[in-house]
Amino acid sequence: MTGLNTFPSPGDHIATFETDELTAVCPFDFGGPDYYDLTLRYDPDAAVVESKSLKKYLEQYRDVEISAEALATRIHTD
């Protein structure tokens, strides 16, 4: 997956990103797309993830066969 672009944090705050455009391919017998609502909240240290970069990152999962649990873990790790 491609990297995420960041910019300097404007100060002490909780960054929040919400989208209903996250999709991935169901890894089980269904084989169709799974649709997700994602709310990402984090306390940025020195940098904040740029929202456009985050959207492009999430779009990469559109054709990836992955369970919801594995997807959440991968997003958290990244």
DOTOR-935343 format. One record per residue: x negated, z, y negated of N, C-alpha, C in turn; chain; residue in one letter; residue number from 1. Coordinates in steps of 0.1 Angstrom, whole numbers. Each point is the difference from the previous one (the first is absolute). Last residue first. Example, Ala and Ser with C-alpha at 12.3 -4.5 7.8 and 13.67 -1.06 7.14 Angstrom:
% residues 2
> -128 | 71 | 22 | -9 | 0 | -11 | 8 | 8 | -11 | A | s | 2
> -3 | -1 | 57 | 9 | 0 | -12 | -9 | 0 | -12 | A | a | 1
***
This chain:
% residues 78
> 9 | 99 | -5 | -5 | -10 | -10 | 0 | 6 | -14 | A | d | 78
> 20 | 25 | 35 | -15 | -1 | 2 | -6 | -9 | -11 | A | t | 77
> 47 | 3 | 2 | -6 | 13 | -4 | -15 | -1 | 0 | A | h | 76
> 23 | -36 | 17 | 2 | 0 | -14 | -7 | 13 | -6 | A | i | 75
> 3 | -4 | 47 | -10 | -10 | -6 | 1 | 0 | -15 | A | r | 74
> 31 | 27 | 24 | -13 | 5 | 1 | -11 | -9 | -6 | A | t | 73
> 45 | -15 | 1 | -1 | 12 | -9 | -14 | 5 | 1 | A | a | 72
> 10 | -33 | 31 | -1 | -5 | -14 | -2 | 11 | -10 | A | l | 71
> 8 | 11 | 45 | -14 | -5 | -2 | -1 | -6 | -14 | A | a | 70
> 42 | 15 | 12 | -9 | 11 | -1 | -14 | -4 | -2 | A | e | 69
> 34 | -32 | 5 | 2 | 7 | -12 | -10 | 11 | -1 | A | a | 68
> -15 | -41 | 30 | 11 | 10 | 0 | 1 | 7 | -13 | A | s | 67
> -19 | -51 | 9 | -4 | 14 | -1 | 12 | 9 | -1 | A | i | 66
> -19 | -54 | -3 | 8 | 7 | 9 | -5 | 14 | 1 | A | e | 65
> -3 | -37 | -42 | -7 | 9 | 9 | 10 | 7 | 10 | A | v | 64
> 9 | -30 | -39 | -2 | -7 | 13 | -8 | 8 | 10 | A | d | 63
> 10 | 17 | -44 | 12 | -8 | 3 | -1 | -6 | 14 | A | r | 62
> -33 | 27 | -26 | 6 | 5 | 12 | 12 | -8 | 5 | A | y | 61
> -25 | -7 | -42 | -8 | -4 | 12 | 6 | 4 | 13 | A | q | 60
> 18 | 13 | -44 | 4 | -14 | 5 | -8 | -4 | 13 | A | e | 59
> -13 | 39 | -24 | 12 | 3 | 8 | 5 | -14 | 6 | A | l | 58
> -35 | -2 | -31 | -5 | 7 | 12 | 12 | 2 | 9 | A | y | 57
> 10 | -17 | -42 | -7 | -10 | 8 | -5 | 6 | 13 | A | k | 56
> 19 | 30 | -31 | 10 | -9 | 5 | -6 | -11 | 9 | A | k | 55
> -29 | 29 | -22 | 7 | 7 | 10 | 11 | -9 | 7 | A | l | 54
> -23 | -15 | -38 | -9 | 0 | 11 | 7 | 7 | 12 | A | s | 53
> 23 | 1 | -40 | -1 | -14 | 4 | -9 | -1 | 13 | A | k | 52
> 2 | 42 | -23 | 12 | -3 | 8 | 1 | -14 | 5 | A | s | 51
> -45 | 31 | -7 | 8 | -9 | -8 | 12 | -5 | 8 | A | e | 50
> -26 | 48 | 6 | 1 | -13 | 6 | 9 | -9 | -9 | A | v | 49
> -32 | 40 | -19 | 14 | -3 | 5 | 0 | -14 | 6 | A | v | 48
> -42 | 40 | -9 | 6 | -13 | -1 | 14 | -1 | 5 | A | a | 47
> -28 | 40 | -1 | -5 | -7 | -12 | 6 | -13 | -2 | A | a | 46
> 26 | 29 | 29 | -12 | 7 | -4 | -5 | -7 | -13 | A | d | 45
> 52 | 1 | 19 | -12 | -7 | -1 | -11 | 8 | -6 | A | p | 44
> 44 | 10 | 30 | -7 | 6 | -12 | -13 | -7 | -2 | A | d | 43
> 47 | -19 | 24 | -13 | 6 | 2 | -5 | 5 | -14 | A | y | 42
> 44 | -26 | 30 | -3 | 9 | -11 | -14 | 6 | 3 | A | r | 41
> 37 | -41 | 16 | -14 | 4 | 1 | -2 | 9 | -12 | A | l | 40
> 42 | -23 | 30 | -3 | 7 | -12 | -14 | 6 | 2 | A | t | 39
> 33 | -41 | 23 | -13 | 8 | -1 | 0 | 7 | -13 | A | l | 38
> 34 | -27 | 38 | 0 | 5 | -14 | -13 | 9 | 0 | A | d | 37
> 10 | -42 | 36 | -3 | 14 | -4 | 2 | 2 | -15 | A | y | 36
> 10 | -35 | 47 | 1 | 2 | -15 | -2 | 14 | -3 | A | y | 35
> -13 | -35 | 43 | 5 | 13 | -4 | -1 | 1 | -15 | A | d | 34
> 4 | -46 | 35 | -6 | 8 | -11 | 7 | 14 | -1 | A | p | 33
> -1 | -24 | 48 | 4 | -4 | -13 | -7 | 9 | -11 | A | g | 32
> -2 | 7 | 49 | -9 | -11 | -5 | 3 | -5 | -14 | A | g | 31
> 18 | 31 | 40 | 8 | -6 | -11 | -8 | -12 | -6 | A | f | 30
> -19 | 31 | 33 | 7 | -11 | 5 | 8 | -8 | -11 | A | d | 29
> -39 | 29 | -20 | 7 | 2 | 12 | 8 | -12 | 4 | A | f | 28
> -26 | 7 | -41 | -9 | -2 | 12 | 7 | 1 | 13 | A | p | 27
> 15 | -16 | -52 | 3 | 10 | 10 | -8 | -2 | 12 | A | c | 26
> -14 | -16 | -50 | 6 | -5 | 12 | 1 | 11 | 10 | A | v | 25
> 2 | 6 | -54 | -10 | -2 | 10 | 8 | -5 | 12 | A | a | 24
> 7 | 11 | -58 | 4 | -4 | 13 | -11 | -2 | 10 | A | t | 23
> 17 | 20 | -53 | -10 | 0 | 11 | 6 | -4 | 13 | A | l | 22
> 21 | 5 | -46 | -5 | -13 | 4 | -10 | 0 | 11 | A | e | 21
> 22 | 34 | -29 | 8 | -2 | 12 | -3 | -14 | 6 | A | d | 20
> -26 | 41 | -33 | 4 | -14 | 2 | 9 | -1 | 13 | A | t | 19
> -31 | 35 | -39 | 12 | -2 | 9 | 3 | -15 | 2 | A | e | 18
> -40 | 39 | -19 | 3 | -14 | 2 | 12 | -1 | 10 | A | f | 17
> -30 | 39 | -33 | 11 | -3 | 9 | 3 | -15 | 0 | A | t | 16
> -38 | 43 | -16 | 4 | -15 | 0 | 10 | -2 | 10 | A | a | 15
> -14 | 45 | -29 | 3 | -5 | 14 | 4 | -14 | -2 | A | i | 14
> -34 | 27 | -34 | 14 | -3 | 3 | 1 | -4 | 14 | A | h | 13
> -39 | 9 | -41 | 6 | 8 | 11 | 14 | -4 | 1 | A | d | 12
> -30 | -37 | -22 | 1 | 14 | -1 | 6 | 7 | 12 | A | g | 11
> -9 | -48 | -5 | 2 | 4 | -14 | 2 | 15 | -2 | A | p | 10
> -30 | -30 | 37 | 12 | 8 | -2 | 2 | 4 | -14 | A | s | 9
> -26 | -46 | 15 | -2 | 14 | -3 | 13 | 8 | -2 | A | p | 8
> 2 | -42 | 32 | -4 | 1 | -14 | -2 | 15 | -3 | A | f | 7
> 2 | -37 | 46 | 3 | 12 | -7 | -3 | -1 | -15 | A | t | 6
> 10 | -31 | 49 | -6 | 1 | -13 | 5 | 13 | -7 | A | n | 5
> -6 | -13 | 55 | 10 | 4 | -11 | -8 | 1 | -13 | A | l | 4
> -11 | -30 | 47 | -2 | 12 | -7 | 11 | 2 | -11 | A | g | 3
> 9 | -28 | 46 | -8 | -1 | -12 | 0 | 13 | -7 | A | t | 2
> 4 | -6 | 54 | 8 | 0 | -12 | -9 | 0 | -13 | A | m | 1
***
